Amino acid sequence: MATVNTLLRRADDGPSGGPRARAAASRRSGRRARKVPSSPRFTAWAFLAPLVAYLGAFYVYPLYRNVDLSLKNYTVRSFVRGDAPFAGLDNYRQVFDDPTFVPALVNTLLFTVGSIAVQYGLGLALAVFFNRHFRLSATLRALFLVPWLLPLIVSASTWAWMLNTESGVVNHFLSTLGTGPVDWLTSPTWSLASVLIANIWIGIPFNLVILYSGLQNIPGELYEAAALDGAGSWQTFRRITFPLLRPVSAITLLLGFVYTLKVFDLVWIMTRGGPGTSSTTLATWSYQLGFGSMLPHFGPGAAVGNLLILIAFAFGLLHLYTQRRQQA
């Protein structure tokens, strides 16, 4: 009798499996499906993992090591052995008490603010000029990108040669005008101005590209309506162009500030921060403390680097606060 019932159940199931077989298979597949992790969340973490690893290896860990250097009394021996004694905030006190701190801070502010102001002003003027789409506009824009594309060591070396007191082309041009030679790189009066001029020349193309891209997103209908209302060029710029460029201008100024704040190679190649401290910035001073002598001061050098990070971070927070105020 049991054999007959078994045969009847198999006959009811059929060759492809009946309701009971399909139900059992469904339960098994359901158990397997529950073991598989959620697909969207798993995919998101899979994409985030390389980025998190990159940020941890090249940003978080170096920042941690820099903070660790600034809080300990490192020497060359203790740096190799890793047994430096804890110094607390002594390295920061040493930096603030150093007579080089105030000149370096002032030079950094003058160099950064002066570079950003002139770069943004000239970049905006050139962006408005090229927005007219005249003949050879694209060619001239490409030529303006050359300073930005050159390696910084090439640009710095070129400007150092041009501003050389004896053989520089700038002093040669001034001599034709009846002006005596200027000690651009060796005079305390002109050394900071020299590196400032070179940095402005390098940074103008960046502002030109970003601001020109922002101008392309302004609807042309606004300019047509302004022309119909009889608005002049200055009124159009003040009422339409400049207000609508504020978001792009804000990010341009922020990126320019962060970049200019940490400029080292240009100043070091041209003047090495001298003569004296006339062109020393916080970036060059940090390098001089950490690597510029036979007895490096790793702790104070790292402390100066952390001050640069804090200044950049503060301006980043200011930018975010300003953006939220404007959106509100």
SULSUL-V510044 format. One record per residue. RES is the residue in three letters. PSI is psi in radians with two decimals (* if undefined). OMEGA is omega in whole degrees, -180 to 180 (* if undefined). D_LAST is the distance of its C-alpha to the last C-alpha in whole Angstrom. Layout:
RES|PSI|OMEGA|D_LAST + RES|PSI|OMEGA|D_LAST
//
This chain:
MET|-0.71|178|82 + ALA|-0.65|179|79 + THR|-0.67|180|80 + VAL|-0.76|179|80 + ASN|-0.65|179|76 + THR|-0.77|179|75 + LEU|-0.68|179|76 + LEU|-0.69|179|75 + ARG|-0.70|178|71 + ARG|-0.65|179|71 + ALA|-0.67|179|72 + ASP|-0.64|179|70 + ASP|-0.61|-180|67 + GLY|3.04|-178|68 + PRO|-0.50|-179|68 + SER|0.10|179|64 + GLY|2.28|-178|64 + GLY|-2.85|-177|64 + PRO|-0.68|-179|61 + ARG|-0.76|180|62 + ALA|-0.71|-180|62 + ARG|-0.64|178|58 + ALA|-0.74|178|57 + ALA|-0.73|178|58 + ALA|-0.65|179|56 + SER|-0.71|178|53 + ARG|-0.70|180|53 + ARG|-0.76|179|54 + SER|-0.59|177|51 + GLY|-0.71|178|49 + ARG|-0.70|178|50 + ARG|-0.66|-178|49 + ALA|-0.62|-180|46 + ARG|-0.39|179|44 + LYS|-0.37|-180|45 + VAL|2.31|-179|43 + PRO|2.83|179|40 + SER|2.22|-172|37 + SER|-0.87|-179|36 + PRO|-0.74|-179|33 + ARG|-0.74|179|32 + PHE|-0.71|179|35 + THR|-0.72|179|34 + ALA|-0.80|179|31 + TRP|-0.57|178|32 + ALA|-0.66|178|35 + PHE|-0.56|-178|33 + LEU|-0.43|-175|31 + ALA|-0.84|178|34 + PRO|-0.68|180|35 + LEU|-0.75|179|31 + VAL|-0.72|178|32 + ALA|-0.72|179|35 + TYR|-0.81|180|34 + LEU|-0.68|179|31 + GLY|-0.70|-176|34 + ALA|-0.64|-171|37 + PHE|-0.08|179|35 + TYR|-0.99|-175|32 + VAL|-0.85|-178|32 + TYR|-0.80|176|36 + PRO|-0.64|178|36 + LEU|-0.73|177|34 + TYR|-0.75|180|36 + ARG|-0.62|179|39 + ASN|-0.71|176|37 + VAL|-0.71|178|36 + ASP|-0.71|178|40 + LEU|-0.68|-176|41 + SER|-0.29|-178|40 + LEU|0.06|-180|41 + LYS|2.77|-179|44 + ASN|1.49|-176|47 + TYR|2.43|165|48 + THR|3.13|179|51 + VAL|-0.73|-179|53 + ARG|-0.85|-179|55 + SER|-0.44|177|52 + PHE|-0.67|179|50 + VAL|-0.74|-176|52 + ARG|-0.39|178|54 + GLY|0.49|-178|50 + ASP|0.67|-179|51 + ALA|2.42|179|50 + PRO|2.63|180|49 + PHE|2.29|-177|46 + ALA|-0.14|-179|45 + GLY|-2.28|-179|42 + LEU|0.29|-179|40 + ASP|-0.66|179|43 + ASN|-0.64|178|42 + TYR|-0.68|176|39 + ARG|-0.69|179|41 + GLN|-0.66|179|44 + VAL|-0.80|-178|41 + PHE|-0.54|180|39 + ASP|-0.21|-179|43 + ASP|2.36|179|44 + PRO|-0.25|179|45 + THR|-0.30|-173|43 + PHE|-0.86|-176|40 + VAL|-0.86|176|39 + PRO|-0.69|-180|40 + ALA|-0.70|179|38 + LEU|-0.78|179|35 + VAL|-0.79|179|35 + ASN|-0.67|179|36 + THR|-0.77|179|34 + LEU|-0.76|179|31 + LEU|-0.77|-179|33 + PHE|-0.74|-177|34 + THR|-0.90|-177|30 + VAL|-0.74|179|28 + GLY|-0.75|180|31 + SER|-0.82|-176|31 + ILE|-0.75|-178|27 + ALA|-0.84|-178|27 + VAL|-0.72|179|30 + GLN|-0.77|-179|30 + TYR|-0.77|-179|26 + GLY|-0.85|180|28 + LEU|-0.66|178|31 + GLY|-0.72|178|29 + LEU|-0.73|178|27 + ALA|-0.75|179|30 + LEU|-0.64|179|32 + ALA|-0.75|177|29 + VAL|-0.65|180|29 + PHE|-0.81|-179|33 + PHE|-0.24|179|33 + ASN|-0.14|179|31 + ARG|-0.23|175|33 + HIS|0.93|176|35 + PHE|3.05|179|39 + ARG|2.47|-177|42 + LEU|0.21|179|42 + SER|-0.80|-179|38 + ALA|-0.67|180|38 + THR|-0.77|-180|41 + LEU|-0.63|177|40 + ARG|-0.69|178|36 + ALA|-0.66|178|38 + LEU|-0.60|179|40 + PHE|-0.31|179|37 + LEU|-0.18|-176|37 + VAL|-0.82|179|40 + PRO|-0.55|-179|39 + TRP|-0.50|-177|36 + LEU|-0.38|-179|38 + LEU|2.53|172|41 + PRO|2.48|-174|42 + LEU|-0.56|179|41 + ILE|-0.57|177|44 + VAL|-0.78|180|45 + SER|-0.77|-179|43 + ALA|-0.73|179|44 + SER|-0.66|179|47 + THR|-0.79|179|47 + TRP|-0.61|176|46 + ALA|-0.67|177|48 + TRP|-0.74|-179|51 + MET|-0.60|-177|50 + LEU|0.19|177|49 + ASN|2.42|-175|52 + THR|-0.72|-173|54 + GLU|-0.75|-174|58 + SER|0.19|-178|57 + GLY|2.55|-179|54 + VAL|-0.47|-180|53 + VAL|-0.82|178|51 + ASN|-0.55|176|53 + HIS|-0.70|178|56 + PHE|-0.69|179|54 + LEU|-0.58|179|53 + SER|-0.56|177|57 + THR|-0.39|177|58 + LEU|0.02|179|56 + GLY|0.27|179|58 + THR|2.43|-180|56 + GLY|2.85|180|57 + PRO|2.59|-180|55 + VAL|2.31|177|52 + ASP|1.38|-173|52 + TRP|-0.76|-172|48 + LEU|-0.26|-175|48 + THR|0.06|180|51 + SER|2.32|177|50 + PRO|-0.40|-179|47 + THR|-0.61|-171|46 + TRP|-0.14|-174|45 + SER|-0.77|179|45 + LEU|-0.66|178|41 + ALA|-0.59|-179|41 + SER|-0.85|180|43 + VAL|-0.49|177|40 + LEU|-0.76|178|37 + ILE|-0.77|-180|39 + ALA|-0.72|-179|39 + ASN|-0.63|176|36 + ILE|-0.78|180|34 + TRP|-0.65|-179|37 + ILE|-0.61|-172|36 + GLY|-0.23|-179|32 + ILE|-0.78|-179|32 + PRO|-0.64|179|32 + PHE|-0.83|178|29 + ASN|-0.67|179|27 + LEU|-0.82|-177|29 + VAL|-0.84|-177|29 + ILE|-0.80|-178|25 + LEU|-0.60|176|24 + TYR|-0.68|176|27 + SER|-0.66|177|25 + GLY|-0.64|178|22 + LEU|-0.55|180|24 + GLN|-0.38|-179|25 + ASN|-0.05|177|22 + ILE|2.18|-178|21 + PRO|2.38|179|23 + GLY|-0.37|180|26 + GLU|-0.52|179|26 + LEU|-0.71|178|24 + TYR|-0.65|178|27 + GLU|-0.72|178|29 + ALA|-0.68|178|27 + ALA|-0.67|178|27 + ALA|-0.67|178|31 + LEU|-0.54|178|32 + ASP|-0.04|178|30 + GLY|0.34|180|32 + ALA|2.43|178|30 + GLY|-3.11|-177|31 + SER|-0.76|-179|30 + TRP|-0.71|178|29 + GLN|-0.66|178|26 + THR|-0.73|179|26 + PHE|-0.74|-176|25 + ARG|-0.58|-175|23 + ARG|-0.44|-174|21 + ILE|-1.04|-171|20 + THR|-0.97|-174|21 + PHE|-0.77|178|20 + PRO|-0.70|-179|16 + LEU|-0.24|177|16 + LEU|0.03|-175|18 + ARG|-0.80|178|15 + PRO|-0.74|179|14 + VAL|-0.68|179|18 + SER|-0.67|-179|18 + ALA|-0.81|-179|16 + ILE|-0.55|177|18 + THR|-0.78|180|21 + LEU|-0.66|179|21 + LEU|-0.84|179|20 + LEU|-0.69|178|23 + GLY|-0.66|179|25 + PHE|-0.83|-178|25 + VAL|-0.72|-180|26 + TYR|-0.82|-176|29 + THR|-0.56|-179|30 + LEU|-0.57|-176|30 + LYS|0.27|178|32 + VAL|2.16|-179|35 + PHE|-0.91|-171|38 + ASP|-0.65|180|41 + LEU|-0.86|-179|40 + VAL|-0.69|-176|41 + TRP|-0.68|-179|44 + ILE|-0.67|-174|46 + MET|-0.79|-173|46 + THR|-0.22|-174|46 + ARG|0.51|179|46 + GLY|0.01|-176|44 + GLY|-2.95|-4|47 + PRO|2.47|-174|49 + GLY|-2.15|176|49 + THR|0.38|-173|45 + SER|-0.49|178|44 + SER|0.34|179|42 + THR|2.23|174|41 + THR|3.03|179|38 + LEU|-0.59|-180|36 + ALA|-0.82|180|37 + THR|-0.59|179|40 + TRP|-0.68|177|41 + SER|-0.72|178|40 + TYR|-0.73|180|42 + GLN|-0.70|180|45 + LEU|-0.72|-175|45 + GLY|-0.58|-172|45 + PHE|0.02|-172|47 + GLY|0.13|-179|49 + SER|2.96|179|52 + MET|-0.42|177|55 + LEU|1.47|-175|53 + PRO|2.56|176|50 + HIS|1.50|-175|47 + PHE|-0.72|-177|45 + GLY|-0.98|177|43 + PRO|-0.65|177|42 + GLY|-0.75|177|41 + ALA|-0.60|178|39 + ALA|-0.73|177|37 + VAL|-0.71|177|37 + GLY|-0.67|178|35 + ASN|-0.57|176|33 + LEU|-0.69|176|32 + LEU|-0.72|179|31 + ILE|-0.73|-180|29 + LEU|-0.68|178|27 + ILE|-0.80|179|26 + ALA|-0.70|179|25 + PHE|-0.68|180|23 + ALA|-0.73|178|21 + PHE|-0.54|174|20 + GLY|-0.75|177|19 + LEU|-0.67|177|16 + LEU|-0.69|178|15 + HIS|-0.80|179|14 + LEU|-0.71|179|12 + TYR|-0.75|180|11 + THR|-0.71|179|10 + GLN|-0.72|179|9 + ARG|-0.65|177|6 + ARG|-0.71|180|5 + GLN|-0.66|180|5 + GLN|-0.54|179|4 + ALA|*|*|0
//
